[in-house]
């Protein structure tokens, strides 16, 4: 085989590989919320992955944000089997990703509070074992400014003595063999978008049982509200160990008992 013929075959093969790759590239499905940022959200978090809009993924939030620094959100994907991760984003926030949750030994539900900059869709995407992202969401109306407003803690020296202080409570449910954990941490959760105040936030939380087995894992991001409050429904019973830290290396650890 001559060198020229080999080159032609290589070009032919590479050209067809490119055609196949282009054919396999997935396009984002039409957005039921008609968000102007849906294409960006898809490309940033779900590119070339299968995405379906699914009513079984529910996002509950107020129609209007009374306080843009502290918007309550509840997410549930209990209608799905085999949920391995839940990601929550706000399309039109300057920092879109709010939280990522791995319900290892927990139901695929969580509640939290976050900061919103303007009216935006809030989406929860639940990834099941087959790799499919199931997405639900709602529009939130807000006057805005939550992400660029300094936290109260950043201007108060008292918070430094309580940084990463953990408090919580467990409510066992014998009927469902689960227990609800409500967790609160003391932290300014600065986004880095307020003038002269760098980003400073809790970025990881691990929930484990008395034997050290992981129950759930959380990755939180800048938009989570100051002094964050979370709620989880954990399988089983007994004390829950809470551990984690922030982006500056400060760590916390506590045990919550029923």
C-alpha positions as CSV (number, residue, x, y, z in Angstrom):
1,X,0.0,0.0,0.0
2,X,1.4,3.3,-1.0
3,X,1.8,6.2,1.5
4,X,-0.7,8.3,-0.5
5,X,-3.3,5.6,-0.4
6,X,-2.8,5.1,3.3
7,X,-3.3,8.8,3.9
8,X,-6.5,8.8,1.9
9,X,-7.9,5.9,3.9
10,X,-7.0,7.6,7.2
11,X,-8.7,10.8,6.1
12,X,-11.8,8.8,5.0
13,X,-12.0,7.0,8.3
14,X,-11.5,10.1,10.4
15,X,-14.1,12.0,8.4
16,X,-16.7,9.3,9.1
17,X,-15.8,9.2,12.8
18,X,-16.5,12.9,12.8
19,X,-19.9,12.3,11.1
20,X,-20.8,9.6,13.6
21,X,-19.7,11.8,16.6
22,X,-21.9,14.6,15.3
23,X,-24.8,12.2,14.8
24,X,-24.4,11.0,18.4
25,X,-24.4,14.5,19.9
26,X,-27.6,15.0,21.8
27,X,-29.7,18.2,21.5
28,X,-31.4,19.7,24.5
29,X,-35.2,19.0,24.6
30,X,-37.6,21.9,24.3
31,X,-37.9,23.7,27.6
32,X,-41.4,23.7,29.2
33,X,-40.4,26.8,31.3
34,X,-39.2,28.6,28.2
35,X,-36.1,30.0,29.9
36,X,-33.7,32.1,27.8
37,X,-30.8,30.4,29.5
38,X,-31.9,26.7,29.0
39,X,-29.4,26.2,26.2
40,X,-26.6,27.4,28.5
41,X,-27.8,25.3,31.4
42,X,-27.9,22.2,29.2
43,X,-24.5,22.8,27.7
44,X,-22.9,23.5,31.0
45,X,-24.4,20.6,33.1
46,X,-26.0,18.0,30.8
47,X,-24.2,18.2,27.5
48,X,-24.5,15.0,25.4
49,X,-26.4,13.3,28.2
50,X,-30.0,12.1,28.0
51,X,-32.4,14.6,29.6
52,X,-36.1,14.3,30.0
53,X,-38.6,16.7,31.6
54,X,-40.4,14.6,34.3
55,X,-43.4,15.6,36.5
56,X,-42.1,13.1,39.1
57,X,-39.3,15.6,40.0
58,X,-41.0,18.3,42.0
59,X,-39.7,21.7,43.0
60,X,-41.7,23.6,45.6
61,X,-40.9,27.2,46.1
62,X,-42.9,30.4,46.8
63,X,-44.3,32.1,43.7
64,X,-42.6,35.3,44.9
65,X,-39.4,35.7,46.9
66,X,-40.2,37.9,49.9
67,X,-36.6,37.8,51.0
68,X,-34.1,37.3,48.1
69,X,-31.4,36.3,50.6
70,X,-33.4,33.4,52.0
71,X,-35.7,31.6,49.6
72,X,-37.0,28.3,50.8
73,X,-37.0,25.4,48.3
74,X,-38.1,21.8,48.6
75,X,-37.1,19.1,46.1
76,X,-38.6,15.6,45.8
77,X,-37.9,12.8,43.3
78,X,-39.6,10.1,45.3
79,X,-41.5,8.9,42.2
80,X,-38.2,7.8,40.6
81,X,-36.3,4.6,41.3
82,X,-32.5,4.5,41.7
83,X,-31.8,8.2,42.1
84,X,-28.0,8.6,42.5
85,X,-27.7,12.4,42.4
86,X,-29.8,15.5,42.5
87,X,-28.5,18.8,41.1
88,X,-30.4,22.1,41.7
89,X,-29.7,25.2,39.5
90,X,-31.2,28.7,39.1
91,X,-31.0,29.5,35.4
92,X,-30.6,33.3,35.7
93,X,-28.6,33.6,38.8
94,X,-25.0,34.8,38.3
95,X,-23.9,31.6,40.0
96,X,-26.3,29.0,38.7
97,X,-25.5,25.8,40.6
98,X,-26.9,25.8,44.1
99,X,-26.5,22.3,45.5
100,X,-25.6,18.8,44.5
101,X,-27.0,15.9,46.6
102,X,-26.2,12.2,46.7
103,X,-28.9,10.4,48.7
104,X,-26.9,7.3,49.4
105,X,-29.0,5.9,52.3
106,X,-31.7,8.6,52.1
107,X,-34.9,9.3,50.2
108,X,-34.3,11.6,47.1
109,X,-35.7,14.6,48.9
110,X,-34.2,17.7,50.4
111,X,-35.0,21.2,51.5
112,X,-32.8,24.2,51.8
113,X,-32.7,28.0,51.4
114,X,-30.8,30.0,48.8
115,X,-30.1,33.5,47.5
116,X,-31.6,34.7,44.3
117,X,-30.5,37.7,42.1
118,X,-33.5,38.0,39.9
119,X,-36.6,36.2,38.7
120,X,-35.5,32.8,37.4
121,X,-36.5,29.2,36.8
122,X,-35.3,26.8,39.6
123,X,-34.6,23.4,38.3
124,X,-33.9,20.1,40.0
125,X,-32.3,17.4,37.9
126,X,-32.3,13.8,39.3
127,X,-29.8,11.3,37.7
128,X,-31.0,7.7,37.9
129,X,-28.8,4.6,37.6
130,X,-29.3,4.4,33.8
131,X,-27.6,7.8,33.5
132,X,-30.8,9.7,32.5
133,X,-31.4,13.1,34.0
134,X,-35.0,13.7,35.0
135,X,-35.8,17.4,35.3
136,X,-38.5,19.4,37.0
137,X,-38.8,23.0,37.8
138,X,-40.7,26.2,38.6
139,X,-40.4,29.9,37.9
140,X,-39.6,32.1,40.9
141,X,-40.5,35.8,40.8
142,X,-38.0,38.0,42.7
143,X,-37.1,41.6,43.0
144,X,-33.5,40.4,43.3
145,X,-30.2,41.4,44.7
146,X,-29.7,38.4,46.9
147,X,-26.4,37.2,45.4
148,X,-24.7,40.6,45.4
149,X,-25.8,41.7,48.9
150,X,-23.1,41.3,51.7
151,X,-24.0,38.7,54.3
152,X,-24.9,40.0,57.8
153,X,-22.2,37.8,59.3
154,X,-19.4,39.3,57.2
155,X,-19.9,42.6,59.0
156,X,-20.3,41.1,62.5
157,X,-17.2,39.9,64.4
158,X,-19.3,37.7,66.7
159,X,-19.9,35.1,63.9
160,X,-16.1,34.2,64.0
161,X,-16.6,32.6,67.5
162,X,-19.4,30.5,66.2
163,X,-18.2,29.7,62.7
164,X,-19.3,26.2,61.5
165,X,-21.3,25.7,64.7
166,X,-23.7,22.8,64.1
167,X,-27.2,22.3,65.5
168,X,-29.9,19.9,64.5
169,X,-32.8,17.7,65.4
170,X,-34.1,14.2,64.3
171,X,-37.7,13.1,64.0
172,X,-38.0,9.3,63.7
173,X,-40.9,7.9,61.6
174,X,-41.5,4.3,62.7
175,X,-44.1,3.8,59.9
176,X,-41.7,4.6,57.0
177,X,-38.5,3.5,58.9
178,X,-36.9,6.8,58.2
179,X,-36.0,9.9,60.2
180,X,-36.0,13.5,59.2
181,X,-32.9,15.5,60.0
182,X,-33.1,19.3,60.2
183,X,-29.6,20.8,60.2
184,X,-28.4,24.3,60.8
185,X,-24.8,25.6,60.4
186,X,-23.4,29.0,61.3
187,X,-21.6,30.4,58.3
188,X,-21.7,33.7,56.3
189,X,-21.9,31.9,52.9
190,X,-20.5,34.8,51.0
191,X,-20.9,34.6,47.2
192,X,-17.8,36.7,46.3
193,X,-20.1,39.0,44.3
194,X,-20.4,41.8,47.0
195,X,-17.7,44.5,46.7
196,X,-14.6,43.8,48.7
197,X,-15.9,40.5,50.2
198,X,-14.4,37.3,48.8
199,X,-16.2,34.1,48.3
200,X,-16.4,32.1,51.6
201,X,-18.9,29.2,51.8
202,X,-19.4,25.6,53.1
203,X,-18.8,23.3,50.1
204,X,-19.2,19.8,51.6
205,X,-21.3,18.0,54.1
206,X,-21.3,14.3,54.9
207,X,-24.0,12.5,56.9
208,X,-23.1,9.1,58.4
209,X,-24.4,6.7,60.9
210,X,-22.9,5.7,64.2
211,X,-20.7,3.1,62.5
212,X,-19.3,5.6,60.1
213,X,-21.3,4.4,57.1
214,X,-22.2,7.3,54.7
215,X,-25.9,8.1,54.6
216,X,-25.9,11.1,52.3
217,X,-23.4,13.5,50.7
218,X,-23.9,17.2,50.0
219,X,-21.9,19.6,47.8
220,X,-23.1,23.2,48.4
221,X,-22.3,26.3,46.5
222,X,-22.2,30.1,46.9
223,X,-26.0,30.7,46.5
224,X,-26.9,28.7,49.6
225,X,-28.3,31.2,52.2
226,X,-26.3,32.5,55.2
227,X,-26.4,30.2,58.3
228,X,-27.8,27.5,56.0
229,X,-30.6,25.2,57.0
230,X,-31.1,21.8,55.4
231,X,-33.7,19.0,55.8
232,X,-33.1,15.4,54.8
233,X,-35.1,12.1,55.1
234,X,-32.7,9.4,56.1
235,X,-33.3,5.7,56.0
236,X,-33.0,3.8,59.3
237,X,-32.7,5.2,62.8
238,X,-30.2,6.3,65.4
239,X,-27.7,9.1,65.8
240,X,-26.4,10.9,62.7
241,X,-22.8,12.2,62.5
242,X,-22.4,15.5,60.5
243,X,-19.0,16.5,59.2
244,X,-17.7,18.7,56.4
245,X,-15.9,22.0,55.8
246,X,-15.7,25.2,53.8
247,X,-13.5,26.4,51.0
248,X,-10.9,27.9,53.4
249,X,-10.3,24.6,55.1
250,X,-12.3,25.1,58.2
251,X,-13.9,21.9,59.3
252,X,-16.9,20.9,61.5
253,X,-18.1,17.7,63.1
254,X,-21.1,17.0,65.3
255,X,-23.4,14.2,66.4
256,X,-27.2,14.6,66.2
257,X,-29.2,12.3,68.4
258,X,-32.9,11.4,68.2
